[in-house]
Amino acid sequence: MTPLRIGNFSGFYGDRSSALREMLTGGEVDVLTGDYLAELTMLILGRDRLKDPGAGYARTFARRLEDCLGLAHERGVRIVTNAGGLNPAGLAEKVRELAERLGIPVRVAHVEGDDLTAAYPGTLAAHAYLGGFGIAECLRAGADVVITGRVTDAALVTGPAAAHFGWGPGDHDQLAGAVVAGHLLECGTQVTGGNYAFFQDGDVRRPGFPLAEIHADGSSVVTKHPGTGGFVDTGTVTAQLLYETGGARYAGPDVTARLDTVRLRQDGPDRVRIEGVRGEAPPPTLKVGLNRLGGFRNEVAFVLTGLDIEAKAELVRDQMDVALAKAAPEEVRWELARTDQANAETEETASALLRLVVRDADPEVVGRGLSGAAIELALASYPGFHVLAPPGKGSPYGVFDHVAVPHGAVDHVAVLHDGRRIDVGAPRETLPLHEVPEPELPEPLQGGSTRRVPLGHVAGARSGDKGGDANVGVWARSADGWRWLAHELTVERFRELIPEARELPVTRHVLPHLRALNFVVAGILGAGVAARHRFDPQAKALAEWLRSRHLDIPEELL
């Protein structure tokens, strides 16, 4: 059977606006998927819905589609997207109105049932992560455009694949292969060289968006349109495969994919074949993401320049004590970032940043009164006093959490283009999750001379967020590098290299076929990205920090 070519034109709400047209005109493709949703996005859409009950979806999708709907129809390309966010029915109606105005006979369907907000009072948005079989029902009934709310990112691919190949809920291996392909496509250009540790291996100034050629057995080839920028190799694929994952079992509502069975093989220029993926029945519960307002925050960034940085920081902290004691916010955080250099050639590189972050349930407590107290020090504090922004009022921040519910607690419904509603039943077979026993490690390298250099000289890494946790996937570029990495980068060594993790639970997962280790650091992001707990609130650069840390590395690997 001819493979199904599924491409991606969006990895997040705000991605490249021209990508849909580029994917439609750059080469052959059967289905195009757009991923718009993340934990932070759901909070943003929840706040939009507070202002306007008819909102709650990604408005930019309709604007993109206005330019490209006729082209997609002409070429027979189907479009599947989760841009419906909190209001998939509303966006579906918007697309129907657009198609009618443009005179394009397009059949639009949507998927609903994920919204559980009413069951969780106090949340802005509570949504179950649905699988791909609602999408499949829409496509089987002839939909040209399918709009969903909160489905898993990979469901945008498993749904079209299941519809095309006739897979059912029991086809675990095939579904698992599609989940892996979907996970590789979901972040767009991250698999074609974007955000890649070894970005200098190719021209990544404007990476092309990816596509996957999916076969009936669930295997696939990840590639991109000819002539587009970036590159696809086993390294870029490994990096994205490790992104925002945990252990060997990658659970979803349709299937649990075994990441420890994935085999990657370079299949020509800009082509990586993924095969051997095994699947298991999904867990008996669905994940439900809960987004709520956590309170209000304010921030002042003091610029400290030149000499006596520590003393200047101590002075301004002492001076702010009175205002902080009077306001008494629930949380006060001071952070001194020593970005200054000795004998610097520019004022900016001679400067450090002292950040004051305050949080409280009452916006007045962290409002202009507090930030204004900082500005009042302008002529009465350390030499060279200035701040990065004027005083401002407190801004709301969000908190993300998640719970689990049985499959039967959710009414997963495919609303077809003709208005018919099809209930998507819960999987007949489920399997509780448990950890895979740690596999046998490779033989360690024999002792030899070493050199103290950054870890990134021999290993790649990518990191991301899941609620308050972060993961850091690290992989070796060679077989000997894996023999060294597997024994050297223990949990203890990781904590030594990443001091923020020293008091936190850290779990190491071993994936030998990928020559990779995946570390999950629990709680490092506090209450999630919307709470902006740390300097890098989504842990996007945590991996690059790890790669910059120095270790004694065998000379033979360098």
KOLGU-460711 format. One record per residue (C-alpha): residue number from 1; residue in three letters; x, y, z. Coordinates in steps of 0.05 Angstrom, whole numbers. Example, Ala and Ser with C-alpha at 12.3 -4.5 7.8 and 13.67 -1.06 7.14 Angstrom:
# KOLGU-460711
1 ala 246 -90 156
2 ser 273 -21 143
//
This chain:
# KOLGU-460711
1 met 0 0 0
2 thr 24 70 -17
3 pro 50 106 45
4 leu 9 163 75
5 arg 47 228 72
6 ile 31 271 133
7 gly 63 339 142
8 asn 64 392 196
9 phe 54 466 188
10 ser 52 490 260
11 gly 88 468 323
12 phe 59 521 370
13 tyr 11 580 373
14 gly 52 633 338
15 asp 93 590 290
16 arg 114 612 220
17 ser 54 642 184
18 ser 77 621 115
19 ala 87 547 133
20 leu 18 523 109
21 arg 30 550 39
22 glu 102 525 38
23 met 79 455 55
24 leu 23 456 3
25 thr 68 480 -53
26 gly 135 447 -35
27 gly 119 375 -53
28 glu 71 318 -47
29 val 31 311 16
30 asp -36 278 34
31 val -51 308 103
32 leu -26 370 138
33 thr -28 377 213
34 gly -24 439 256
35 asp -6 434 330
36 tyr -25 497 369
37 leu -35 473 440
38 ala 11 471 500
39 glu -2 478 575
40 leu 10 553 571
41 thr -33 560 509
42 met -93 529 545
43 leu -86 582 599
44 ile -82 638 548
45 leu -144 612 512
46 gly -179 604 580
47 arg -167 678 594
48 asp -193 695 524
49 arg -257 656 538
50 leu -267 696 603
51 lys -270 759 562
52 asp -311 729 505
53 pro -349 663 512
54 gly -346 655 436
55 ala -270 656 437
56 gly -223 602 462
57 tyr -191 580 396
58 ala -128 599 359
59 arg -150 658 317
60 thr -88 656 272
61 phe -109 589 242
62 ala -169 619 206
63 arg -125 675 178
64 arg -75 625 151
65 leu -131 583 121
66 glu -162 642 84
67 asp -99 645 41
68 cys -92 570 30
69 leu -160 536 34
70 gly -171 538 -41
71 leu -101 511 -54
72 ala -112 453 -4
73 his -178 436 -36
74 glu -149 438 -106
75 arg -93 391 -86
76 gly -136 344 -45
77 val -98 356 19
78 arg -136 346 83
79 ile -121 390 144
80 val -124 366 216
81 thr -110 414 273
82 asn -121 423 348
83 ala -128 498 338
84 gly -199 491 365
85 gly -170 495 434
86 leu -227 507 483
87 asn -279 518 429
88 pro -270 469 370
89 ala -343 477 349
90 gly -334 553 345
91 leu -272 548 301
92 ala -305 495 257
93 glu -363 543 245
94 lys -314 599 230
95 val -280 555 177
96 arg -348 538 146
97 glu -365 612 141
98 leu -297 624 109
99 ala -307 568 58
100 glu -376 594 40
101 arg -350 664 31
102 leu -293 640 -13
103 gly -339 593 -52
104 ile -298 530 -36
105 pro -339 466 -24
106 val -302 442 38
107 arg -330 393 89
108 val -312 413 160
109 ala -318 367 221
110 his -296 373 292
111 val -281 331 354
112 glu -308 348 423
113 gly -315 318 493
114 asp -248 338 522
115 asp -275 398 561
116 leu -285 379 634
117 thr -280 450 662
118 ala -349 446 695
119 ala -326 386 735
120 tyr -267 424 765
121 pro -293 489 797
122 gly -240 543 803
123 thr -204 524 739
124 leu -200 566 676
125 ala -193 504 634
126 ala -196 430 649
127 his -187 385 589
128 ala -176 311 579
129 tyr -124 290 528
130 leu -162 251 476
131 gly -135 203 424
132 gly -140 200 349
133 phe -201 157 336
134 gly -249 216 336
135 ile -206 247 281
136 ala -207 181 244
137 glu -283 179 245
138 cys -287 249 216
139 leu -239 232 160
140 arg -272 166 144
141 ala -337 204 135
142 gly -304 249 83
143 ala -282 311 122
144 asp -232 357 88
145 val -217 397 151
146 val -219 368 222
147 ile -217 414 282
148 thr -203 387 352
149 gly -194 412 421
150 arg -145 381 470
151 val -122 317 438
152 thr -52 290 448
153 asp -3 321 399
154 ala 10 253 367
155 ala -65 242 356
156 leu -62 291 298
157 val -22 236 263
158 thr -51 172 292
159 gly -121 194 271
160 pro -106 203 197
161 ala -63 140 196
162 ala -118 98 229
163 ala -169 125 180
164 his -125 112 119
165 phe -101 42 138
166 gly -163 18 174
167 trp -128 7 240
168 gly -171 -9 300
169 pro -158 1 375
170 gly -124 -67 380
171 asp -71 -52 328
172 his -22 -31 381
173 asp 44 -37 342
174 gln 18 3 283
175 leu -12 56 328
176 ala 53 60 368
177 gly 92 71 305
178 ala 45 128 286
179 val 51 157 356
180 val 126 160 348
181 ala 118 193 279
182 gly 68 242 310
183 his 115 260 366
184 leu 169 274 316
185 leu 125 319 274
186 glu 88 356 330
187 cys 141 409 342
188 gly 151 426 269
189 thr 222 447 252
190 gln 252 418 316
191 val 262 353 277
192 thr 292 388 216
193 gly 349 422 252
194 gly 314 475 294
195 asn 337 481 367
196 tyr 387 426 353
197 ala 450 416 394
198 phe 494 407 333
199 phe 460 461 291
200 gln 525 476 256
201 asp 521 409 219
202 gly 476 443 168
203 asp 442 507 146
204 val 387 519 196
205 arg 373 592 181
206 arg 303 574 156
207 pro 289 500 167
208 gly 235 468 125
209 phe 175 437 160
210 pro 175 361 167
211 leu 133 306 139
212 ala 128 231 152
213 glu 116 176 102
214 ile 75 127 144
215 his 67 55 122
216 ala 13 4 137
217 asp 56 -32 188
218 gly 67 32 228
219 ser 138 44 205
220 ser 154 111 176
221 val 206 156 144
222 val 214 227 170
223 thr 236 276 117
224 lys 221 345 89
225 his 204 376 22
226 pro 262 379 -28
227 gly 301 444 -29
228 thr 277 469 38
229 gly 326 489 93
230 gly 351 451 153
231 phe 367 377 153
232 val 341 311 178
233 asp 388 259 206
234 thr 387 208 262
235 gly 412 262 310
236 thr 355 311 296
237 val 305 254 302
238 thr 336 228 367
239 ala 333 298 397
240 gln 259 306 382
241 leu 244 235 403
242 leu 272 250 472
243 tyr 236 317 478
244 glu 186 321 535
245 thr 185 246 546
246 gly 200 204 607
247 gly 213 129 612
248 ala 211 74 561
249 arg 135 72 562
250 tyr 105 133 526
251 ala 32 129 546
252 gly -26 158 508
253 pro -101 148 503
254 asp -97 102 442
255 val -34 62 457
256 thr 29 60 499
257 ala 89 64 454
258 arg 153 30 476
259 leu 208 81 462
260 asp 260 28 480
261 thr 241 -10 417
262 val 250 48 368
263 arg 304 37 315
264 leu 330 94 273
265 arg 367 87 207
266 gln 391 139 158
267 asp 354 124 94
268 gly 386 175 47
269 pro 396 250 50
270 asp 345 282 96
271 arg 310 216 107
272 val 308 176 172
273 arg 271 110 176
274 ile 236 92 241
275 glu 219 19 251
276 gly 211 -36 302
277 val 165 4 348
278 arg 124 -40 394
279 gly 59 -19 426
280 glu 19 -39 486
281 ala -53 -27 507
282 pro -63 44 534
283 pro -69 57 609
284 pro -139 54 640
285 thr -141 129 653
286 leu -137 193 613
287 lys -95 253 633
288 val -134 316 648
289 gly -96 382 647
290 leu -120 434 698
291 asn -104 508 687
292 arg -122 560 740
293 leu -101 629 761
294 gly -49 623 815
295 gly -46 696 836
296 phe -7 758 815
297 arg 66 772 806
298 asn 112 831 796
299 glu 185 837 778
300 val 240 889 782
301 ala 307 878 749
302 phe 362 922 777
303 val 423 932 733
304 leu 489 930 771
305 thr 550 954 732
306 gly 624 951 742
307 leu 658 941 809
308 asp 631 915 876
309 ile 572 877 846
310 glu 559 835 909
311 ala 561 897 954
312 lys 514 935 908
313 ala 465 877 908
314 glu 468 873 985
315 leu 454 948 990
316 val 392 948 947
317 arg 365 886 981
318 asp 373 920 1048
319 gln 339 983 1021
320 met 279 943 995
321 asp 269 906 1062
322 val 224 961 1089
323 ala 177 961 1029
324 leu 176 885 1027
325 ala 161 880 1101
326 lys 104 930 1094
327 ala 72 896 1034
328 ala 86 826 1060
329 pro 77 787 995
330 glu 69 712 1001
331 glu 133 698 961
332 val 196 739 952
333 arg 253 715 907
334 trp 319 750 895
335 glu 366 724 840
336 leu 433 754 822
337 ala 456 736 752
338 arg 530 749 745
339 thr 531 766 672
340 asp 585 818 683
341 gln 656 811 656
342 ala 719 841 685
343 asn 750 898 645
344 ala 691 894 596
345 glu 692 931 530
346 thr 618 949 532
347 glu 574 973 589
348 glu 525 917 578
349 thr 579 863 587
350 ala 603 899 649
351 ser 534 892 681
352 ala 499 840 724
353 leu 424 833 736
354 leu 391 830 805
355 arg 319 805 797
356 leu 266 815 850
357 val 204 772 838
358 val 143 776 885
359 arg 78 736 884
360 asp 13 742 922
361 ala -61 727 915
362 asp -76 802 921
363 pro -55 844 861
364 glu -49 906 906
365 val 4 872 949
366 val 50 863 888
367 gly 26 925 851
368 arg 55 993 836
369 gly 65 1009 909
370 leu 119 956 913
371 ser 152 966 845
372 gly 147 1041 857
373 ala 187 1033 921
374 ala 244 1006 879
375 ile 242 1066 833
376 glu 244 1114 892
377 leu 315 1089 905
378 ala 338 1118 838
379 leu 379 1174 870
380 ala 392 1142 937
381 ser 423 1074 924
382 tyr 484 1043 890
383 pro 524 1082 839
384 gly 498 1072 768
385 phe 427 1054 792
386 his 377 1037 738
387 val 326 983 723
388 leu 304 948 659
389 ala 231 971 661
390 pro 189 1025 695
391 pro 145 1006 754
392 gly 84 966 736
393 lys 24 934 768
394 gly 21 860 785
395 ser 3 813 729
396 pro -35 748 736
397 tyr 2 682 731
398 gly -24 612 720
399 val -14 545 752
400 phe -17 478 716
401 asp -34 412 747
402 his -62 347 722
403 val -106 290 746
404 ala -128 223 717
405 val -198 201 701
406 pro -225 135 672
407 his -236 133 597
408 gly -311 126 610
409 ala -313 193 646
410 val -304 230 579
411 asp -354 234 522
412 his -308 231 462
413 val -351 251 402
414 ala -336 261 328
415 val -383 314 299
416 leu -385 299 225
417 his -390 351 170
418 asp -464 335 160
419 gly -479 344 234
420 arg -482 270 253
421 arg -450 253 320
422 ile -410 190 330
423 asp -390 167 399
424 val -319 143 403
425 gly -319 88 454
426 ala -266 75 507
427 pro -213 23 489
428 arg -234 -48 505
429 glu -165 -66 529
430 thr -122 -26 577
431 leu -58 -40 615
432 pro -34 -4 678
433 leu 33 30 671
434 his 94 5 706
435 glu 168 20 697
436 val 210 -22 650
437 pro 268 -56 685
438 glu 333 -19 670
439 pro 368 -52 611
440 glu 438 -78 614
441 leu 490 -24 604
442 pro 545 -30 551
443 glu 616 -49 571
444 pro 651 12 598
445 leu 710 43 562
446 gln 778 21 586
447 gly 817 73 626
448 gly 860 122 589
449 ser 880 195 587
450 thr 825 246 595
451 arg 815 320 582
452 arg 769 366 621
453 val 722 395 569
454 pro 647 409 562
455 leu 601 349 558
456 gly 573 378 493
457 his 636 359 457
458 val 613 286 456
459 ala 538 288 471
460 gly 476 322 447
461 ala 417 340 492
462 arg 348 370 490
463 ser 302 391 547
464 gly 230 410 557
465 asp 174 417 608
466 lys 116 376 633
467 gly 78 416 685
468 gly 126 429 742
469 asp 176 376 719
470 ala 230 380 666
471 asn 264 327 625
472 val 334 327 595
473 gly 348 276 542
474 val 422 264 529
475 trp 451 221 473
476 ala 520 200 450
477 arg 542 210 379
478 ser 582 145 375
479 ala 581 75 402
480 asp 643 88 444
481 gly 613 153 468
482 trp 553 113 492
483 arg 598 65 529
484 trp 626 124 567
485 leu 562 164 576
486 ala 520 107 603
487 his 568 97 661
488 glu 591 169 672
489 leu 526 208 672
490 thr 492 178 733
491 val 438 213 774
492 glu 492 234 823
493 arg 534 265 768
494 phe 473 299 738
495 arg 458 331 805
496 glu 530 353 811
497 leu 528 386 743
498 ile 458 417 753
499 pro 459 446 824
500 glu 385 465 820
501 ala 369 390 819
502 arg 410 371 880
503 glu 350 372 928
504 leu 298 348 877
505 pro 277 278 856
506 val 315 258 792
507 thr 299 195 753
508 arg 345 167 699
509 his 317 125 642
510 val 363 85 596
511 leu 347 78 522
512 pro 404 36 491
513 his 378 34 419
514 leu 380 109 418
515 arg 446 112 457
516 ala 409 158 503
517 leu 394 174 576
518 asn 331 212 595
519 phe 331 249 662
520 val 266 273 693
521 val 274 327 746
522 ala 211 332 789
523 gly 189 401 813
524 ile 244 443 781
525 leu 192 487 747
526 gly 148 497 808
527 ala 75 503 787
528 gly 91 502 712
529 val 110 550 657
530 ala 54 599 670
531 ala 79 610 741
532 arg 147 631 714
533 his 183 599 772
534 arg 253 605 744
535 phe 295 644 694
536 asp 280 593 640
537 pro 208 575 658
538 gln 200 519 606
539 ala 270 489 616
540 lys 283 499 542
541 ala 357 514 554
542 leu 369 466 612
543 ala 400 416 564
544 glu 448 468 536
545 trp 469 487 606
546 leu 484 413 620
547 arg 524 408 555
548 ser 566 468 575
549 arg 588 435 641
550 his 658 406 643
551 leu 676 333 655
552 asp 738 290 649
553 ile 725 260 580
554 pro 769 205 549
555 glu 816 233 497
556 glu 796 178 448
557 leu 726 208 444
558 leu 750 279 428
//
